[in-house]
């Protein structure tokens, strides 16, 4: 049998086994349950996870970083920025003196 014929045959067998009642809501719930069970059995609609492109070691490090965020104070960040600015500003006079760019060519 082909997939759709198998599905129809299974549905007919399952619906024959379902007891009908006077409660319309119960009948509807039984029909929906049978359709879902047979549909998932045929189509296997459960999600299959994709394999991660990241290694297990990398994923572990990312999880650890999320769980234990670094404690960096505002003063530490300010000190890093000030060091960078001092280093950057000290190169400007050197470039002007050596003639390798800057505020203009000496001459």
Helices and strands as residue ranges (DSSP letters): H 3-17, H 24-43, H 56-67, H 74-98
